[in-house]
Amino acid sequence: MVHLKVVTSSLEKGARAACGTAVIVDVYRAFSCTTLFFSLGVDSVLLMGSPEEAFAYREKNPEALLAGEKEGLPIAGFDLPNSPSWILNQPPGYFKGRKVVQRTSSGVQGALLALEGAERVFLASYLNARATARAVKAMNPQMVHIVAMGRQMKEPSPEDEWCAKYLKHLLGAGGYSHLEALREILWSPETQKFLKGDKSHYPREDPLVCLQLDLLDLALAAKKEKEWVVVRPQAPVSPGEPAESFGEASHQDP
């Protein structure tokens, strides 16, 4: 393996500057949701820039589920908000084999921006950080660009910054203390707005899910397929095997 250079940055500027292999981090809550979707059996996730695009896609694909938010609020007409606890509260089999269209104000937008300049884009949260780092290493890149998306792509948030540090640590560059991370994250305004419990679109249960470290062994790769940006699990790599390049896994059209 060549020496891996790890670059970290934040927010919209960081996503726009991403190149080569990029990891876009959104802990609260976009990519925690995306990881849960796949753990519950979805076929694929499509990333959309606007609610209008999502509705247009569902007109032609009525079986698709719409999930996400705009400026932190649930979107009228969507099937699910941007909430891991809502996802976990659905009936068994609800997601099996379905396509999910996801629109959020930070993580999804960051991934779409990163794809304009990066060759490969991974989606990460605490839930799948170790799996993501392993997949990145398997690609054997010279450099990886980790972007903590923050709040609305405008303000840094501790959960994303610390998750980016954890990924950097897993890639062999720098230390990490999850205890110190939790100390800062739990008492931050970003977490306290959930724990107050006074807004239904910020469920108290969401941080409990989002802060689970390496809960799921799923590395998620976003790639342009025809006119859509589609997320699929990156195929596991056994020691000594070459990493599967993006787009080579067998799949149905989005």
N, C-alpha and C positions, 0 to 999 in steps of 0.2 A: 504493500500500500504506500502511495506517495504521501509525503508530509501534508497534512490537512490544515489549511488555514481557516480559522473560524472568525467570521466578522459578525458582530451584533449591531443592530440598529433598531429604530422604533418608528411607529406611526406611519402616516401616508408617505412621507419623504423616504423612509426606509423601504417601503414596499415598491415604490417607483424606482429605487436604485438597485433593487435586487437583480442579480445576474447569476448565470451558472446554475448551481443547485441552491434553492432557497427553501427555508422552513418558515412558514407563517404561523405565528402563535396567537391563539385567542382562547383563553381559559374560561372567562365569563362572557359568553357562554357558547359561542358559535361552534368551535371545533370539539368541545366536549359533547355537544349535541350530535355533530357529524359522526364522531366515533361511536356513540351509543346507537345511532341508526344502523350502522353496519353490524354491531354486536347483536342487534335484534333482527337481522336478516334482510335488510333492504338490498335490492339489486344494484342500485347506483344512486348517487346524489348529484344533482345538477346545481351549479352555482349561478345565481342570477344577480344582475346589477340593480334591478328595480322590481317593485311589485307588479308593475304593468307587464314586464317580460314574463314573470311567473304566471300571471293569469293567462297570457296569450299561449304559453306552453300548455297549460291545463286544458284550454279549449280544444286543442288537438290531441291531448293525452289525458282524458278525464279520470283515468285511474291514478294519476300522479297525486301525491300529497304535497301541499305547500306548507312550508315551515319557516319561521323567522320573525323579524321585527324591523321597524323603521324608527330611528331615534329612540330606541329602547322600548317602544310600545308595540304590543301585538298589532298585526295588520288585519283589518276587517276583511273577511273572506278567506283567510288562510286557515288551514286545518289545525295548525299547531303554533304556539308561540315559541320564542327562542328560549326554551326551558328544559333542562335535563330531567327535572322531576316530573314535568308533564309527560315527557316521552316515556319514562319508566312507569307511569301510571296508566298507560294504554293497555287494552286487553291483550292477552297472549296471542301471538300470531298476527297482530295488527299490521306490522311492518313487513312481514315475510314476503319476499319477492317483489316488493313495490319500489317504485322510483320516488325519490323525495326531491323536491325543488326547494332550495334553501337560499334565502335572502337575508343578510344581516348588514348592519351599518359599519362594522369594523372588520372582522375576520374575513368574511366573504369578499368585501370590497378590496381588502388587502391582497387576497389571493388573485383576484382578477387583475389587479394592477401589476403584481409580481410576474404574472404570466406574459405580460407584454415584453419583458426583458430577460426573464430567466428561462433556462432550458428545462428545468425540472422544479416542480413546486410540491412540497409536502405540507400537510396541514397538521398542526400539533397542539396538544393541550397536555395537562398533567396526566390525563387518563392514558395517553399513548406515547409519552415522551421517550421511554426506553426503546419501544418498537420503532419509533421514528429514527432515533439515533442509529440503531442497528441497520435500518434500511439505507440511511445516508452513507454510512461506512461501506456498505456493500456496493454502492455505486462508484466508490473509489474516486471521488472528485478531488481536485486540487484545492478548492475553496468551497465553503458553504456559508451562506448568508442567512442568519437567523433574525427575523423581524418580529418584535413584540408590538402588537397592533394597538393596544391601549384602548381608551374610551373614545369611541366615535372617530378613531384614527387621529385624534387631535391632542389628547392628554395621556401621558404615560400612566399606566396602572400597575400596582405592585405585583399582582398575580401573573401578568404577562411578562413583566421584567424578570421576575424570579424564575418562571418557567423557562425563559430564554437562557438564563444562567445555568439552569439544570441541564438543558440540552447541550450547552457549551461544555459543561463538565463531563457529560456522557461521551462527548466527542474528543475528550482528552485535553481540553483547554480550560483550566481554571477549576477552583474548588466550588463546593456548594454545601449549604446546611439547610435541610428542610425545616428544622426547628426554627432557625432564624427567618426563613421564608414565611412560615406560618405566623410567627410573631408579628411581622409587618403586615401580612395580608389580612389577618383576621380583624385587626382594629383599623383597617383602612376604610375610608368612606365607601369604596366600591363594594366591600363586603357588608358593612353595616347597613347599607340601604336594603339588603336582603334580610338581615337579621332583625331589623325593626318590625317587619311583618305588616306594615301599614299599606302596602301596595300589592295587589294581587299579581301584577306582572313581574314582581320580584319575590318569588316564593322563598321562604326561609330554607327550604330543603336544597335549593340549587347549589350553594357553596359546598354543602356536605358531599354532593356528587362530584363537583368540579375539582375539588382538592384531593381526590383519591389518587395517590401516586402509582402510576404504572398499573392501573387496574385492568387494562385491556391490551392484548398483544396484537395491535392493529396499526400498521403504518399506512397512511392514506396519501395518495398521490392525485393531484389535480392536473388535468390535461385537456387541451382543446381537441374536441372530436367534432368535425364538421363545424356547425355554427354554435355549438354548445361547449361549455366547460364542465367536464364530467369528473367526479371523484370516484376512485375505486381503490380497494385495498391493494397495496404493493405485495406481490407474491413473496412469500418467505424464501430466504436464501439459506441453503445448507453450506457448511464450511467447505471451501474449495470450489463452489459453484459460482459462475458469473451471475451478476444481478440481472434480472429480467428488465429489459429496457421498457420505458413507458409505451403503452399502446400495444404491446405484443401479447398480452393476456387475452384469452378468448372471451368475448362478451357480445351482447346484443347491442344494436344501435340504440342511442339514447332516445 
